[in-house]
Each structure stands twice: as structure tokens, then as C-alpha cells.
Amino acid sequence: MRTDEERMRIQAIKRYKRGESVANICASLHRSRRWLYKWYTRSKSREKEWYKDHSKAPCFIHKLSSATEELVIRLRKTLVQENIFYGAQQIQWEMESLSYPDIPSLRTINRILDRNGLTIKRQKNHVPKGKKYPTMHANRPNQIHQLDFVGPRYGAKALRYYTMNIVDVFTHRCSVSTLLVRRSQDVINALWAIWHRLGIPEMLQVDNEMVFWGSTRYPRGLGCLIRLCLNNRCIPMFIPVREPWRNSIVEKFNEHLQNKCLRRTVIDTHKTLIDATLQFENHFNSRYRPSALKGQTPLAVLNSTQATLRFPTVESAPKHPLVKPEDGTYNVIRFIRSDGTMHIFGEQIKVPPNLIYEYALATIDVKEQILKLYDANFILVTKLPYILRP
């Protein structure tokens, strides 16, 4: 038996074929022109019951084989036992390395894991202090980079090495430089090589490695990283001491690099290390899809912005000791404890009492030789003289 909707379709087409105007038909039936033309086209087909709805089920359904599901489960359990990264992205990469012909999507892998009770809730690595933090937000490529210096690590044949890892906060593009020693010139060379690939950021957020800022003997001497950044119009930002989660994006990348590259490669020479990290860097930027990017790869996000990046103008890195910059600023964030002092590279600076048990941001102006102190809401609290070492 025909439904009311089907009888309406038949009657509408009869009226149209008798020469009644489209406007009258559509107005009387409260339907659109598109609706009328759709059923008129359908009526000219060879279908006997053209007025009936077609099935909305997909024409082709890809059914996941039991072998594929078993492989996903087996890989998940193996990766968990090895205590390395074991998410859907890693499982997909493992299947690619095995040249498996039927690799499911990340969403399908997650459904398999959920269906088999293999999802694992991650625990927080730290307990927040409940204090407001002066967070810098990125809304364009190369606005903020996070840098972490990792090592020493050890490869085969007693190879001792370090890695300098950088991630762009907005696009999650990554870059890795390898070092055999931690001298100032090697740090400059590593950062210069990364800037040739990622571009120079507006702000570089780092931890408090001494090689970055100088020495406790000369806390105002402007270390090699500060000088390199300021000479290239980049603002260094030093996060609080012993709070690595402030660089959470690059810290997470460190896990990926260790678990998916360094642990899986026999590193016996520096060349092997360079080749492995560059290959991983390219794979990460072109294939990895962080959840923060909503399914896009880092390179896809960069291309969608059509941003113009800034790169070094010369191939070779500048030589240490670098020229002291004449202007620019660098920032230091610290949590002020009960003694009411701000510790900046081994130097203690007294701050106003209202900043005790709060985070404070110190901006040091190289040209004016002053320290501007802000609270966590970026409100200026005070200015202090800050004479830099010649």
C-alpha cells in the first residue's frame, strides 16, 4: 500500500505533466522546486515504483576481517608489555612496517580496542598547584616553539649522544638535531640546523639548562641561546625550574621519538643517528595526526594557513662567542615561595609581597637594562634596574 508521501509524489508529477506551473505545484504541496525536479527525473527512469524511496544504506560495506582484528589486538598487547607507546597511531605504524595489506583507520582501531576492553586511562603526571600560570597561547605557525635538550643517551659501540627536540605549538611540526657533546657551539649549530627546517619562531620556550643561559658565575652574561635568539628577533622564554609539564607538547614528542625511533634502531654511528632521526621527523610531520589537530597532519595544518615563515639568511651557524645583542627581551617564569625571592639563573631578586605563592613573569629588556615584573594575569607589578654584564 502506498504512503501519503508516495501518493503526493505521483500526483505532483501528474500535475506537472498536464502543464501546471512549477510554482503552483510547489506552493500547494509545501515542497521545493528541487524536490519536484528530483521526482520528475525519477519518473522518467525505467523503475516501475519510481515514487518509492531508495535505500540509504551504503552500496559497499568494507567488512573488517577477523585476521585484521586479531592482529590489532596482538600488537596492542605486545606494545603494552614492552611499555612503549601503544595507541592507535602506533598500531597503525606497526601494521605499515609489516606491510599488512588491509590497514584499518585510526577510528576503526580505537573501536576494536574499545570492543575488546583494551582501552587504558592515562594517569596525570603531576598535581597542579591551583595557581594561575602566565600561559602564552599560539594562534599561528612559528609563534611559539617548545625546545627540550635530552641526554646523554647511549647507542651501540659506546656511542654517547644528545638530541635537541623542538615542536611548533600551533602546527605540532617537529625537528630533531643530534649532538655528541654539549658545548655552546654545538648547541648553536643544532638550533641553527633546526631553524633551517622549521623556520625561526617568534618565541622559543625552554627549560633551564645551564648551557642555554650561561653560568651561575655570570647570571647576567646572556648565554649562547639567549644571544642567538635575540640576534635573530626571537624571544627566549624560560619555564619554571623542575616543572617540565610546562613544555608538555615537546615532552610528549620526546616519548614518541624514544619509543618509535631510538629504541627501534641500532645506533652505532653518528650518521646512523642522523639518518634515523631525520626519517622519523619527516614521517611525524607528514603522517602523524595529533588529537589537538583534529585529524590533520602537522604539514597539512601549516599548508592550510598559507603562513610565510622566516628562515636563517646564511647557511653556516654563527660562531661562539656570539655578539652581545643591543636590544630585545627575554622572559623568565618562576613560582615565588615564602622567602619572597625570584631565582633567576642562580641570582635571588626580592619581589613585592603580593606575589608570594604565585607565579611571576620577569621580562628583561636588554636595551633599557630593566626587569619588568608581571603577575600571572600579565599585569605589571614593578620595574627594577637590571644591569647586564658587558
Stockholm file with secondary structure:
# STOCKHOLM 1.0

chainA/1-390         MRTDEERMRIQAIKRYKRGESVANICASLHRSRRWLYKWYTRSKSREKEWYKDHSKAPCFIHKLSSATEELVIRLRKTLVQENIFYGAQQIQWEMESLSYPDIPSLRTINRILDRNGLTIKRQKNHVPKGKKYPTMHANRPNQIHQLDFVGPRYGAKALRYYTMNIVDVFTHRCSVSTLLVRRSQDVINALWAIWHRLGIPEMLQVDNEMVFWGSTRYPRGLGCLIRLCLNNRCIPMFIPVREPWRNSIVEKFNEHLQNKCLRRTVIDTHKTLIDATLQFENHFNSRYRPSALKGQTPLAVLNSTQATLRFPTVESAPKHPLVKPEDGTYNVIRFIRSDGTMHIFGEQIKVPPNLIYEYALATIDVKEQILKLYDANFILVTKLPYILRP
#=GR chainA/1-390 SS CCCHHHHHHHHHHHHHHTTCCHHHHHHHHTCCHHHHHHHHHHHTSSCTTTTSCCCCSCSCCCCCCHHHHHHHHHHHHHHHHTTSCCSHHHHHHHHHHTTCSCCCCHHHHHHHHHHTTCCCCCCCSSCCCSCCCCCCCCCSTTSEEEEEEEEEEECGGGCEEEEEEEEETTTCCEEEEEESSCCHHHHHHHHHHHHHHHCCCSEEEECCCHHHHCCSSSTTSCCHHHHHHHTTTCEEEECCTTCGGGGHHHHHHHHHHHHHTGGGSCCCSHHHHHHHHHHHHHHHHHHCCCGGGTTCCHHHHHHHHTCCCCCCSSSSCCCSSCCCCSSCEEEEEEECCTTCEEEETTEEEECCGGGTTSEEEEEEETTTTEEEEECTTCCEEEEEECCCCC
#=GC SS_cons         CCCHHHHHHHHHHHHHHTTCCHHHHHHHHTCCHHHHHHHHHHHTSSCTTTTSCCCCSCSCCCCCCHHHHHHHHHHHHHHHHTTSCCSHHHHHHHHHHTTCSCCCCHHHHHHHHHHTTCCCCCCCSSCCCSCCCCCCCCCSTTSEEEEEEEEEEECGGGCEEEEEEEEETTTCCEEEEEESSCCHHHHHHHHHHHHHHHCCCSEEEECCCHHHHCCSSSTTSCCHHHHHHHTTTCEEEECCTTCGGGGHHHHHHHHHHHHHTGGGSCCCSHHHHHHHHHHHHHHHHHHCCCGGGTTCCHHHHHHHHTCCCCCCSSSSCCCSSCCCCSSCEEEEEEECCTTCEEEETTEEEECCGGGTTSEEEEEEETTTTEEEEECTTCCEEEEEECCCCC
//
